[in-house]
Amino acid sequence: MSVIDLNLSNIKETIEKNEMVFIDFWAPWCGPCQRFGPVFEGIAAKNPDLKFAKINTDDQAELAGQFGVMSIPTLGIFKDKELIFLQPGALPEEVLEEIIQKVRDVNMDEVRAQVAADNATATVGDEES
């Protein structure tokens, strides 16, 4: 499967229509991005059931800002429409493969239950102040 380019007009639909979306935030002038790009594209070819995308932070600065991307390359991962991973750095292929397997194994019902519990605890703590 080819890697697609994301922008403000297609990101929402891409995230909503795919169970998992892996996003490489990059720029053409970035040396580490140039080294990570072929790794990302190679992994995309090995995982045709997943959606892989790139966001050129020079062309899509507003979008990168919405995600709080401060350095590139940065890898963002959505599962079931939830951002569950956002990490800067050019990852080696083996590490990226491990991350993909861990994301596949994440039980989103458990994640949502934990977030709800954390939010309930935070709300109770706020009320006591």
N, CA, C and O atoms as a printed pandas DataFrame, in Angstrom:
     atom_number atom_name residue_name chain_id  residue_number  x_coord  y_coord  z_coord
0              1         N          MET        A               1    0.850   -1.183    0.000
1              2        CA          MET        A               1    0.000    0.000    0.000
2              3         C          MET        A               1    0.889    1.236    0.000
3              4         O          MET        A               1    1.907    1.280    0.692
4              5         N          SER        A               2    0.514    2.202   -0.750
5              6        CA          SER        A               2    1.312    3.412   -0.817
6              7         C          SER        A               2    1.028    4.311    0.379
7              8         O          SER        A               2   -0.022    4.224    1.015
8              9         N          VAL        A               3    1.986    5.165    0.660
9             10        CA          VAL        A               3    1.860    6.154    1.723
10            11         C          VAL        A               3    1.170    7.374    1.126
11            12         O          VAL        A               3    1.564    7.862    0.067
12            13         N          ILE        A               4    0.141    7.864    1.809
13            14        CA          ILE        A               4   -0.599    9.020    1.297
14            15         C          ILE        A               4   -0.126   10.298    1.986
15            16         O          ILE        A               4    0.460   10.253    3.067
16            17         N          ASP        A               5   -0.388   11.425    1.352
17            18        CA          ASP        A               5   -0.108   12.732    1.940
18            19         C          ASP        A               5   -1.370   13.245    2.608
19            20         O          ASP        A               5   -2.452   13.224    2.021
20            21         N          LEU        A               6   -1.220   13.708    3.848
21            22        CA          LEU        A               6   -2.359   14.262    4.574
22            23         C          LEU        A               6   -2.284   15.778    4.612
23            24         O          LEU        A               6   -1.204   16.370    4.614
24            25         N          ASN        A               7   -3.466   16.392    4.641
25            26        CA          ASN        A               7   -3.580   17.838    4.776
26            27         C          ASN        A               7   -4.872   18.134    5.531
27            28         O          ASN        A               7   -5.578   17.215    5.946
28            29         N          LEU        A               8   -5.174   19.400    5.706
29            30        CA          LEU        A               8   -6.369   19.784    6.459
30            31         C          LEU        A               8   -7.652   19.240    5.850
31            32         O          LEU        A               8   -8.621   18.993    6.568
32            33         N          SER        A               9   -7.670   19.051    4.542
33            34        CA          SER        A               9   -8.913   18.617    3.895
34            35         C          SER        A               9   -9.148   17.106    3.934
35            36         O          SER        A               9  -10.280   16.662    3.740
36            37         N          ASN        A              10   -8.101   16.302    4.181
37            38        CA          ASN        A              10   -8.320   14.851    4.147
38            39         C          ASN        A              10   -7.968   14.115    5.435
39            40         O          ASN        A              10   -8.187   12.907    5.526
40            41         N          ILE        A              11   -7.436   14.802    6.417
41            42        CA          ILE        A              11   -6.987   14.086    7.620
42            43         C          ILE        A              11   -8.150   13.508    8.420
43            44         O          ILE        A              11   -8.080   12.365    8.870
44            45         N          LYS        A              12   -9.211   14.276    8.601
45            46        CA          LYS        A              12  -10.338   13.798    9.410
46            47         C          LYS        A              12  -10.945   12.532    8.806
47            48         O          LYS        A              12  -11.174   11.550    9.511
48            49         N          GLU        A              13  -11.200   12.561    7.510
49            50        CA          GLU        A              13  -11.787   11.401    6.835
50            51         C          GLU        A              13  -10.855   10.192    6.910
51            52         O          GLU        A              13  -11.311    9.066    7.111
52            53         N          THR        A              14   -9.563   10.422    6.750
53            54        CA          THR        A              14   -8.593    9.325    6.802
54            55         C          THR        A              14   -8.603    8.658    8.169
55            56         O          THR        A              14   -8.603    7.431    8.262
56            57         N          ILE        A              15   -8.613    9.455    9.225
57            58        CA          ILE        A              15   -8.620    8.908   10.584
58            59         C          ILE        A              15   -9.936    8.194   10.876
59            60         O          ILE        A              15   -9.943    7.142   11.514
60            61         N          GLU        A              16  -11.041    8.758   10.414
61            62        CA          GLU        A              16  -12.353    8.165   10.694
62            63         C          GLU        A              16  -12.598    6.865    9.935
63            64         O          GLU        A              16  -13.329    6.002   10.422
64            65         N          LYS        A              17  -12.004    6.707    8.755
65            66        CA          LYS        A              17  -12.290    5.542    7.910
66            67         C          LYS        A              17  -11.290    4.399    8.058
67            68         O          LYS        A              17  -11.429    3.370    7.398
68            69         N          ASN        A              18  -10.291    4.565    8.908
69            70        CA          ASN        A              18   -9.271    3.532    9.067
70            71         C          ASN        A              18   -9.088    3.200   10.542
71            72         O          ASN        A              18   -9.028    4.091   11.390
72            73         N          GLU        A              19   -9.000    1.909   10.836
73            74        CA          GLU        A              19   -8.831    1.493   12.228
74            75         C          GLU        A              19   -7.532    2.038   12.811
75            76         O          GLU        A              19   -7.502    2.512   13.947
76            77         N          MET        A              20   -6.454    1.965   12.023
77            78        CA          MET        A              20   -5.153    2.457   12.480
78            79         C          MET        A              20   -4.529    3.330   11.399
79            80         O          MET        A              20   -4.535    2.983   10.218
80            81         N          VAL        A              21   -3.992    4.471   11.826
81            82        CA          VAL        A              21   -3.325    5.389   10.908
82            83         C          VAL        A              21   -1.979    5.770   11.522
83            84         O          VAL        A              21   -1.912    6.258   12.650
84            85         N          PHE        A              22   -0.921    5.540   10.769
85            86        CA          PHE        A              22    0.437    5.876   11.183
86            87         C          PHE        A              22    0.874    7.096   10.378
87            88         O          PHE        A              22    0.851    7.073    9.147
88            89         N          ILE        A              23    1.271    8.161   11.075
89            90        CA          ILE        A              23    1.583    9.422   10.407
90            91         C          ILE        A              23    3.034    9.809   10.666
91            92         O          ILE        A              23    3.484    9.855   11.811
92            93         N          ASP        A              24    3.751   10.083    9.595
93            94        CA          ASP        A              24    5.124   10.588    9.652
94            95         C          ASP        A              24    5.074   12.092    9.408
95            96         O          ASP        A              24    4.763   12.533    8.302
96            97         N          PHE        A              25    5.383   12.884   10.445
97            98        CA          PHE        A              25    5.519   14.334   10.296
98            99         C          PHE        A              25    6.959   14.589    9.875
99           100         O          PHE        A              25    7.889   14.162   10.559
100          101         N          TRP        A              26    7.149   15.275    8.762
101          102        CA          TRP        A              26    8.477   15.424    8.182
102          103         C          TRP        A              26    8.590   16.747    7.424
103          104         O          TRP        A              26    7.611   17.479    7.282
104          105         N          ALA        A              27    9.800   17.039    6.941
105          106        CA          ALA        A              27   10.040   18.179    6.051
106          107         C          ALA        A              27   11.177   17.807    5.102
107          108         O          ALA        A              27   12.060   17.028    5.463
108          109         N          PRO        A              28   11.155   18.363    3.892
109          110        CA          PRO        A              28   12.153   17.984    2.887
110          111         C          PRO        A              28   13.597   18.331    3.262
111          112         O          PRO        A              28   14.524   17.656    2.815
112          113         N          TRP        A              29   13.799   19.364    4.069
113          114        CA          TRP        A              29   15.143   19.810    4.437
114          115         C          TRP        A              29   15.729   19.049    5.626
115          116         O          TRP        A              29   16.895   19.244    5.968
116          117         N          CYS        A              30   14.939   18.192    6.253
117          118        CA          CYS        A              30   15.305   17.515    7.501
118          119         C          CYS        A              30   16.085   16.230    7.211
119          120         O          CYS        A              30   15.534   15.281    6.654
120          121         N          GLY        A              31   17.366   16.200    7.588
121          122        CA          GLY        A              31   18.203   15.024    7.361
122          123         C          GLY        A              31   17.664   13.754    7.997
123          124         O          GLY        A              31   17.539   12.740    7.312
124          125         N          PRO        A              32   17.337   13.776    9.301
125          126        CA          PRO        A              32   16.777   12.569    9.916
126          127         C          PRO        A              32   15.472   12.120    9.248
127          128         O          PRO        A              32   15.184   10.925    9.186
128          129         N          CYS        A              33   14.689   13.077    8.751
129          130        CA          CYS        A              33   13.446   12.729    8.042
130          131         C          CYS        A              33   13.764   11.966    6.762
131          132         O          CYS        A              33   13.066   11.019    6.399
132          133         N          GLN        A              34   14.821   12.389    6.086
133          134        CA          GLN        A              34   15.210   11.731    4.840
134          135         C          GLN        A              34   15.662   10.296    5.098
135          136         O          GLN        A              34   15.460    9.418    4.259
136          137         N          ARG        A              35   16.274   10.059    6.258
137          138        CA          ARG        A              35   16.696    8.699    6.604
138          139         C          ARG        A              35   15.508    7.852    7.071
139          140         O          ARG        A              35   15.453    6.655    6.789
140          141         N          PHE        A              36   14.556    8.469    7.787
141          142        CA          PHE        A              36   13.411    7.728    8.306
142          143         C          PHE        A              36   12.391    7.421    7.209
143          144         O          PHE        A              36   11.711    6.397    7.274
144          145         N          GLY        A              37   12.274    8.284    6.212
145          146        CA          GLY        A              37   11.277    8.117    5.153
146          147         C          GLY        A              37   11.283    6.740    4.506
147          148         O          GLY        A              37   10.227    6.113    4.422
148          149         N          PRO        A              38   12.433    6.241    4.042
149          150        CA          PRO        A              38   12.459    4.910    3.424
150          151         C          PRO        A              38   12.084    3.786    4.401
151          152         O          PRO        A              38   11.479    2.793    4.000
152          153         N          VAL        A              39   12.442    3.943    5.674
153          154        CA          VAL        A              39   12.057    2.954    6.692
154          155         C          VAL        A              39   10.537    2.933    6.821
155          156         O          VAL        A              39    9.920    1.868    6.818
156          157         N          PHE        A              40    9.939    4.121    6.935
157          158        CA          PHE        A              40    8.487    4.257    7.076
158          159         C          PHE        A              40    7.774    3.660    5.860
159          160         O          PHE        A              40    6.797    2.925    6.007
160          161         N          GLU        A              41    8.262    3.975    4.670
161          162        CA          GLU        A              41    7.642    3.470    3.446
162          163         C          GLU        A              41    7.817    1.957    3.308
163          164         O          GLU        A              41    6.922    1.270    2.816
164          165         N          GLY        A              42    8.965    1.439    3.740
165          166        CA          GLY        A              42    9.187   -0.009    3.709
166          167         C          GLY        A              42    8.242   -0.748    4.646
167          168         O          GLY        A              42    7.702   -1.798    4.298
168          169         N          ILE        A              43    8.048   -0.191    5.833
169          170        CA          ILE        A              43    7.113   -0.784    6.800
170          171         C          ILE        A              43    5.688   -0.715    6.256
171          172         O          ILE        A              43    4.907   -1.649    6.437
172          173         N          ALA        A              44    5.353    0.381    5.594
173          174        CA          ALA        A              44    4.016    0.511    4.997
174          175         C          ALA        A              44    3.781   -0.605    3.981
175          176         O          ALA        A              44    2.692   -1.177    3.927
176          177         N          ALA        A              45    4.790   -0.911    3.183
177          178        CA          ALA        A              45    4.659   -1.966    2.175
178          179         C          ALA        A              45    4.464   -3.338    2.825
179          180         O          ALA        A              45    3.797   -4.203    2.258
180          181         N          LYS        A              46    5.045   -3.538    4.010
181          182        CA          LYS        A              46    4.924   -4.817    4.717
182          183         C          LYS        A              46    3.600   -4.952    5.474
183          184         O          LYS        A              46    3.247   -6.046    5.915
184          185         N          ASN        A              47    2.872   -3.853    5.625
185          186        CA          ASN        A              47    1.627   -3.852    6.403
186          187         C          ASN        A              47    0.496   -3.231    5.592
187          188         O          ASN        A              47    0.001   -2.159    5.943
188          189         N          PRO        A              48    0.080   -3.892    4.511
189          190        CA          PRO        A              48   -0.927   -3.298    3.622
190          191         C          PRO        A              48   -2.311   -3.142    4.252
191          192         O          PRO        A              48   -3.169   -2.452    3.701
192          193         N          ASP        A              49   -2.533   -3.779    5.401
193          194        CA          ASP        A              49   -3.825   -3.652    6.076
194          195         C          ASP        A              49   -3.923   -2.370    6.906
195          196         O          ASP        A              49   -4.997   -2.037    7.407
196          197         N          LEU        A              50   -2.816   -1.658    7.052
197          198        CA          LEU        A              50   -2.786   -0.430    7.841
198          199         C          LEU        A              50   -2.666    0.778    6.922
199          200         O          LEU        A              50   -2.213    0.656    5.784
200          201         N          LYS        A              51   -3.070    1.937    7.417
201          202        CA          LYS        A              51   -2.967    3.181    6.641
202          203         C          LYS        A              51   -1.724    3.939    7.110
203          204         O          LYS        A              51   -1.560    4.218    8.297
204          205         N          PHE        A              52   -0.863    4.262    6.162
205          206        CA          PHE        A              52    0.346    5.036    6.432
206          207         C          PHE        A              52    0.251    6.353    5.674
207          208         O          PHE        A              52   -0.158    6.393    4.514
208          209         N          ALA        A              53    0.637    7.429    6.354
209          210        CA          ALA        A              53    0.500    8.758    5.763
210          211         C          ALA        A              53    1.652    9.647    6.203
211          212         O          ALA        A              53    2.328    9.384    7.198
212          213         N          LYS        A              54    1.855   10.706    5.432
213          214        CA          LYS        A              54    2.893   11.685    5.747
214          215         C          LYS        A              54    2.265   13.070    5.796
215          216         O          LYS        A              54    1.322   13.376    5.066
216          217         N          ILE        A              55    2.814   13.897    6.676
217          218        CA          ILE        A              55    2.431   15.303    6.732
218          219         C          ILE        A              55    3.700   16.123    6.607
219          220         O          ILE        A              55    4.563   16.092    7.485
220          221         N          ASN        A              56    3.808   16.860    5.504
221          222        CA          ASN        A              56    4.928   17.769    5.288
222          223         C          ASN        A              56    4.681   18.996    6.164
223          224         O          ASN        A              56    3.777   19.787    5.897
224          225         N          THR        A              57    5.490   19.144    7.209
225          226        CA          THR        A              57    5.253   20.211    8.181
226          227         C          THR        A              57    5.515   21.601    7.604
227          228         O          THR        A              57    5.014   22.589    8.140
228          229         N          ASP        A              58    6.284   21.694    6.532
229          230        CA          ASP        A              58    6.465   22.995    5.865
230          231         C          ASP        A              58    5.172   23.416    5.176
231          232         O          ASP        A              58    4.752   24.569    5.276
232          233         N          ASP        A              59    4.547   22.477    4.478
233          234        CA          ASP        A              59    3.312   22.772    3.744
234          235         C          ASP        A              59    2.081   22.774    4.642
235          236         O          ASP        A              59    1.091   23.441    4.342
236          237         N          GLN        A              60    2.140   22.033    5.735
237          238        CA          GLN        A              60    0.981   21.862    6.625
238          239         C          GLN        A              60    1.335   22.275    8.059
239          240         O          GLN        A              60    1.099   21.526    9.007
240          241         N          ALA        A              61    1.902   23.475    8.202
241          242        CA          ALA        A              61    2.335   23.953    9.521
242          243         C          ALA        A              61    1.174   24.022   10.509
243          244         O          ALA        A              61    1.347   23.709   11.687
244          245         N          GLU        A              62   -0.003   24.427   10.047
245          246        CA          GLU        A              62   -1.163   24.512   10.934
246          247         C          GLU        A              62   -1.529   23.132   11.477
247          248         O          GLU        A              62   -1.831   22.984   12.661
248          249         N          LEU        A              63   -1.500   22.147   10.623
249          250        CA          LEU        A              63   -1.828   20.781   11.026
250          251         C          LEU        A              63   -0.789   20.250   12.019
251          252         O          LEU        A              63   -1.146   19.641   13.027
252          253         N          ALA        A              64    0.477   20.480   11.735
253          254        CA          ALA        A              64    1.529   20.056   12.664
254          255         C          ALA        A              64    1.347   20.743   14.016
255          256         O          ALA        A              64    1.546   20.126   15.062
256          257         N          GLY        A              65    0.971   22.013   13.990
257          258        CA          GLY        A              65    0.726   22.751   15.223
258          259         C          GLY        A              65   -0.433   22.192   16.017
259          260         O          GLY        A              65   -0.387   22.167   17.247
260          261         N          GLN        A              66   -1.470   21.743   15.336
261          262        CA          GLN        A              66   -2.627   21.156   16.022
262          263         C          GLN        A              66   -2.231   19.900   16.803
263          264         O          GLN        A              66   -2.848   19.574   17.817
264          265         N          PHE        A              67   -1.216   19.209   16.332
265          266        CA          PHE        A              67   -0.746   18.007   17.019
266          267         C          PHE        A              67    0.358   18.313   18.027
267          268         O          PHE        A              67    0.796   17.423   18.756
268          269         N          GLY        A              68    0.804   19.554   18.072
269          270        CA          GLY        A              68    1.868   19.918   18.997
270          271         C          GLY        A              68    3.229   19.395   18.583
271          272         O          GLY        A              68    4.106   19.206   19.427
272          273         N          VAL        A              69    3.415   19.160   17.294
273          274        CA          VAL        A              69    4.697   18.658   16.801
274          275         C          VAL        A              69    5.733   19.774   16.913
275          276         O          VAL        A              69    5.585   20.838   16.312
276          277         N          MET        A              70    6.776   19.516   17.689
277          278        CA          MET        A              70    7.818   20.510   17.933
278          279         C          MET        A              70    9.125   20.175   17.219
279          280         O          MET        A              70    9.941   21.061   16.968
280          281         N          SER        A              71    9.324   18.898   16.892
281          282        CA          SER        A              71   10.529   18.493   16.177
282          283         C          SER        A              71   10.155   17.380   15.206
283          284         O          SER        A              71    9.141   16.701   15.367
284          285         N          ILE        A              72   10.994   17.213   14.201
285          286        CA          ILE        A              72   10.724   16.212   13.178
286          287         C          ILE        A              72   11.971   15.372   12.943
287          288         O          ILE        A              72   13.087   15.852   13.142
288          289         N          PRO        A              73   11.797   14.129   12.524
289          290        CA          PRO        A              73   10.511   13.484   12.282
290          291         C          PRO        A              73    9.790   13.178   13.596
291          292         O          PRO        A              73   10.416   12.990   14.639
292          293         N          THR        A              74    8.483   13.133   13.520
293          294        CA          THR        A              74    7.638   12.696   14.632
294          295         C          THR        A              74    6.657   11.674   14.083
295          296         O          THR        A              74    6.081   11.856   13.011
296          297         N          LEU        A              75    6.477   10.598   14.835
297          298        CA          LEU        A              75    5.525    9.561   14.457
298          299         C          LEU        A              75    4.272    9.713   15.305
299          300         O          LEU        A              75    4.341    9.744   16.534
300          301         N          GLY        A              76    3.127    9.806   14.639
301          302        CA          GLY        A              76    1.838    9.836   15.316
302          303         C          GLY        A              76    1.039    8.613   14.918
303          304         O          GLY        A              76    1.061    8.199   13.759
304          305         N          ILE        A              77    0.329    8.032   15.883
305          306        CA          ILE        A              77   -0.459    6.835   15.594
306          307         C          ILE        A              77   -1.867    6.999   16.157
307          308         O          ILE        A              77   -2.058    7.309   17.333
308          309         N          PHE        A              78   -2.839    6.782   15.287
309          310        CA          PHE        A              78   -4.247    6.758   15.681
310          311         C          PHE        A              78   -4.734    5.322   15.644
311          312         O          PHE        A              78   -4.406    4.563   14.732
312          313         N          LYS        A              79   -5.523    4.958   16.649
313          314        CA          LYS        A              79   -6.233    3.677   16.631
314          315         C          LYS        A              79   -7.658    3.972   17.059
315          316         O          LYS        A              79   -7.893    4.621   18.079
316          317         N          ASP        A              80   -8.599    3.493   16.277
317          318        CA          ASP        A              80  -10.024    3.744   16.540
318          319         C          ASP        A              80  -10.290    5.230   16.790
319          320         O          ASP        A              80  -10.998    5.603   17.725
320          321         N          LYS        A              81   -9.714    6.053   15.945
321          322        CA          LYS        A              81   -9.920    7.509   15.945
322          323         C          LYS        A              81   -9.286    8.226   17.133
323          324         O          LYS        A              81   -9.522    9.420   17.322
324          325         N          GLU        A              82   -8.485    7.526   17.938
325          326        CA          GLU        A              82   -7.840    8.119   19.108
326          327         C          GLU        A              82   -6.336    8.198   18.863
327          328         O          GLU        A              82   -5.727    7.226   18.418
328          329         N          LEU        A              83   -5.739    9.350   19.151
329          330        CA          LEU        A              83   -4.288    9.476   19.078
330          331         C          LEU        A              83   -3.702    8.751   20.284
331          332         O          LEU        A              83   -3.905    9.173   21.423
332          333         N          ILE        A              84   -2.980    7.670   20.042
333          334        CA          ILE        A              84   -2.444    6.887   21.152
334          335         C          ILE        A              84   -0.924    6.940   21.230
335          336         O          ILE        A              84   -0.337    6.410   22.174
336          337         N          PHE        A              85   -0.274    7.574   20.250
337          338        CA          PHE        A              85    1.187    7.615   20.239
338          339         C          PHE        A              85    1.623    8.849   19.475
339          340         O          PHE        A              85    1.129    9.108   18.377
340          341         N          LEU        A              86    2.544    9.615   20.044
341          342        CA          LEU        A              86    3.138   10.763   19.359
342          343         C          LEU        A              86    4.545   10.911   19.908
343          344         O          LEU        A              86    4.733   11.315   21.055
344          345         N          GLN        A              87    5.537   10.580   19.079
345          346        CA          GLN        A              87    6.916   10.583   19.550
346          347         C          GLN        A              87    7.857   11.094   18.469
347          348         O          GLN        A              87    7.808   10.635   17.328
348          349         N          PRO        A              88    8.718   12.049   18.831
349          350        CA          PRO        A              88    9.713   12.513   17.867
350          351         C          PRO        A              88   10.873   11.530   17.757
351          352         O          PRO        A              88   11.127   10.734   18.660
352          353         N          GLY        A              89   11.562   11.608   16.634
353          354        CA          GLY        A              89   12.758   10.805   16.436
354          355         C          GLY        A              89   12.627    9.850   15.264
355          356         O          GLY        A              89   11.544    9.352   14.957
356          357         N          ALA        A              90   13.760    9.610   14.618
357          358        CA          ALA        A              90   13.816    8.660   13.502
358          359         C          ALA        A              90   14.008    7.267   14.080
359          360         O          ALA        A              90   15.094    6.927   14.549
360          361         N          LEU        A              91   12.971    6.475   14.048
361          362        CA          LEU        A              91   13.004    5.143   14.649
362          363         C          LEU        A              91   13.612    4.124   13.696
363          364         O          LEU        A              91   13.371    4.179   12.490
364          365         N          PRO        A              92   14.404    3.186   14.235
365          366        CA          PRO        A              92   14.890    2.092   13.398
366          367         C          PRO        A              92   13.731    1.170   13.002
367          368         O          PRO        A              92   12.698    1.138   13.670
368          369         N          GLU        A              93   13.913    0.440   11.932
369          370        CA          GLU        A              93   12.859   -0.440   11.419
370          371         C          GLU        A              93   12.363   -1.423   12.475
371          372         O          GLU        A              93   11.159   -1.642   12.606
372          373         N          GLU        A              94   13.298   -2.021   13.235
373          374        CA          GLU        A              94   12.907   -3.016   14.232
374          375         C          GLU        A              94   12.007   -2.398   15.299
375          376         O          GLU        A              94   11.032   -3.017   15.727
376          377         N          VAL        A              95   12.330   -1.188   15.724
377          378        CA          VAL        A              95   11.531   -0.511   16.748
378          379         C          VAL        A              95   10.149   -0.177   16.192
379          380         O          VAL        A              95    9.141   -0.354   16.875
380          381         N          LEU        A              96   10.108    0.301   14.963
381          382        CA          LEU        A              96    8.822    0.621   14.339
382          383         C          LEU        A              96    7.958   -0.638   14.212
383          384         O          LEU        A              96    6.748   -0.583   14.432
384          385         N          GLU        A              97    8.568   -1.758   13.861
385          386        CA          GLU        A              97    7.820   -3.019   13.779
386          387         C          GLU        A              97    7.257   -3.414   15.148
387          388         O          GLU        A              97    6.123   -3.883   15.243
388          389         N          GLU        A              98    8.056   -3.225   16.211
389          390        CA          GLU        A              98    7.584   -3.532   17.569
390          391         C          GLU        A              98    6.414   -2.633   17.952
391          392         O          GLU        A              98    5.434   -3.095   18.537
392          393         N          ILE        A              99    6.518   -1.361   17.622
393          394        CA          ILE        A              99    5.441   -0.416   17.934
394          395         C          ILE        A              99    4.160   -0.818   17.209
395          396         O          ILE        A              99    3.076   -0.795   17.792
396          397         N          ILE        A             100    4.288   -1.182   15.946
397          398        CA          ILE        A             100    3.109   -1.598   15.175
398          399         C          ILE        A             100    2.438   -2.792   15.845
399          400         O          ILE        A             100    1.214   -2.823   15.973
400          401         N          GLN        A             101    3.228   -3.777   16.274
401          402        CA          GLN        A             101    2.638   -4.949   16.930
402          403         C          GLN        A             101    1.956   -4.553   18.234
403          404         O          GLN        A             101    0.871   -5.047   18.541
404          405         N          LYS        A             102    2.580   -3.670   18.999
405          406        CA          LYS        A             102    1.973   -3.226   20.262
406          407         C          LYS        A             102    0.667   -2.477   20.005
407          408         O          LYS        A             102   -0.304   -2.642   20.744
408          409         N          VAL        A             103    0.645   -1.657   18.961
409          410        CA          VAL        A             103   -0.582   -0.926   18.624
410          411         C          VAL        A             103   -1.669   -1.909   18.199
411          412         O          VAL        A             103   -2.831   -1.746   18.571
412          413         N          ARG        A             104   -1.305   -2.919   17.427
413          414        CA          ARG        A             104   -2.282   -3.942   17.029
414          415         C          ARG        A             104   -2.891   -4.611   18.267
415          416         O          ARG        A             104   -4.076   -4.946   18.282
416          417         N          ASP        A             105   -2.064   -4.801   19.308
417          418        CA          ASP        A             105   -2.499   -5.514   20.509
418          419         C          ASP        A             105   -3.263   -4.642   21.507
419          420         O          ASP        A             105   -3.874   -5.169   22.436
420          421         N          VAL        A             106   -3.239   -3.331   21.333
421          422        CA          VAL        A             106   -3.913   -2.436   22.284
422          423         C          VAL        A             106   -5.418   -2.684   22.257
423          424         O          VAL        A             106   -6.044   -2.689   21.197
424          425         N          ASN        A             107   -5.983   -2.888   23.437
425          426        CA          ASN        A             107   -7.431   -3.038   23.579
426          427         C          ASN        A             107   -7.996   -1.646   23.853
427          428         O          ASN        A             107   -7.846   -1.115   24.953
428          429         N          MET        A             108   -8.637   -1.066   22.860
429          430        CA          MET        A             108   -9.118    0.312   22.987
430          431         C          MET        A             108  -10.245    0.441   24.003
431          432         O          MET        A             108  -10.419    1.515   24.577
432          433         N          ASP        A             109  -11.011   -0.610   24.244
433          434        CA          ASP        A             109  -12.039   -0.547   25.286
434          435         C          ASP        A             109  -11.382   -0.344   26.649
435          436         O          ASP        A             109  -11.872    0.426   27.475
436          437         N          GLU        A             110  -10.263   -1.046   26.879
437          438        CA          GLU        A             110   -9.534   -0.874   28.135
438          439         C          GLU        A             110   -8.940    0.530   28.231
439          440         O          GLU        A             110   -8.965    1.144   29.298
440          441         N          VAL        A             111   -8.407    1.037   27.125
441          442        CA          VAL        A             111   -7.843    2.390   27.113
442          443         C          VAL        A             111   -8.922    3.413   27.444
443          444         O          VAL        A             111   -8.713    4.294   28.278
444          445         N          ARG        A             112  -10.066    3.297   26.794
445          446        CA          ARG        A             112  -11.157    4.251   27.047
446          447         C          ARG        A             112  -11.653    4.166   28.490
447          448         O          ARG        A             112  -11.969    5.190   29.096
448          449         N          ALA        A             113  -11.722    2.958   29.042
449          450        CA          ALA        A             113  -12.147    2.790   30.434
450          451         C          ALA        A             113  -11.146    3.449   31.377
451          452         O          ALA        A             113  -11.541    4.089   32.352
452          453         N          GLN        A             114   -9.855    3.297   31.094
453          454        CA          GLN        A             114   -8.825    3.915   31.934
454          455         C          GLN        A             114   -8.883    5.432   31.839
455          456         O          GLN        A             114   -8.763    6.121   32.853
456          457         N          VAL        A             115   -9.065    5.960   30.636
457          458        CA          VAL        A             115   -9.181    7.412   30.458
458          459         C          VAL        A             115  -10.396    7.938   31.212
459          460         O          VAL        A             115  -10.320    8.977   31.869
460          461         N          ALA        A             116  -11.507    7.230   31.119
461          462        CA          ALA        A             116  -12.718    7.651   31.834
462          463         C          ALA        A             116  -12.481    7.640   33.340
463          464         O          ALA        A             116  -12.905    8.559   34.041
464          465         N          ALA        A             117  -11.808    6.612   33.837
465          466        CA          ALA        A             117  -11.509    6.532   35.269
466          467         C          ALA        A             117  -10.569    7.660   35.688
467          468         O          ALA        A             117  -10.765    8.277   36.736
468          469         N          ASP        A             118   -9.549    7.930   34.871
469          470        CA          ASP        A             118   -8.620    9.025   35.172
470          471         C          ASP        A             118   -9.343   10.362   35.179
471          472         O          ASP        A             118   -9.101   11.198   36.050
472          473         N          ASN        A             119  -10.227   10.567   34.214
473          474        CA          ASN        A             119  -10.983   11.821   34.145
474          475         C          ASN        A             119  -11.918   11.967   35.339
475          476         O          ASN        A             119  -12.080   13.067   35.866
476          477         N          ALA        A             120  -12.529   10.878   35.767
477          478        CA          ALA        A             120  -13.426   10.926   36.925
478          479         C          ALA        A             120  -12.640   11.273   38.185
479          480         O          ALA        A             120  -13.106   12.056   39.013
480          481         N          THR        A             121  -11.456   10.697   38.330
481          482        CA          THR        A             121  -10.609   10.996   39.481
482          483         C          THR        A             121  -10.163   12.453   39.449
483          484         O          THR        A             121  -10.164   13.127   40.479
484          485         N          ALA        A             122   -9.782   12.940   38.272
485          486        CA          ALA        A             122   -9.358   14.337   38.141
486          487         C          ALA        A             122  -10.508   15.275   38.464
487          488         O          ALA        A             122  -10.299   16.309   39.100
488          489         N          THR        A             123  -11.699   14.940   38.043
489          490        CA          THR        A             123  -12.871   15.776   38.303
490          491         C          THR        A             123  -13.171   15.821   39.797
491          492         O          THR        A             123  -13.470   16.886   40.337
492          493         N          VAL        A             124  -13.093   14.676   40.467
493          494        CA          VAL        A             124  -13.334   14.632   41.913
494          495         C          VAL        A             124  -12.290   15.476   42.629
495          496         O          VAL        A             124  -12.623   16.228   43.545
496          497         N          GLY        A             125  -11.040   15.360   42.223
497          498        CA          GLY        A             125   -9.972   16.161   42.830
498          499         C          GLY        A             125  -10.184   17.643   42.625
499          500         O          GLY        A             125   -9.887   18.440   43.515
500          501         N          ASP        A             126  -10.697   18.028   41.459
501          502        CA          ASP        A             126  -10.948   19.442   41.166
502          503         C          ASP        A             126  -12.060   19.999   42.041
503          504         O          ASP        A             126  -12.015   21.160   42.448
504          505         N          GLU        A             127  -13.062   19.167   42.332
505          506        CA          GLU        A             127  -14.201   19.631   43.118
506          507         C          GLU        A             127  -13.817   19.886   44.563
507          508         O          GLU        A             127  -14.433   20.714   45.234
508          509         N          GLU        A             128  -12.791   19.174   45.055
509          510        CA          GLU        A             128  -12.385   19.325   46.445
510          511         C          GLU        A             128  -11.584   20.592   46.673
511          512         O          GLU        A             128  -11.443   21.019   47.819
512          513         N          SER        A             129  -11.064   21.201   45.643
513          514        CA          SER        A             129  -10.221   22.393   45.781
514          515         C          SER        A             129  -11.007   23.591   46.231
515          516         O          SER        A             129  -10.443   24.673   46.395
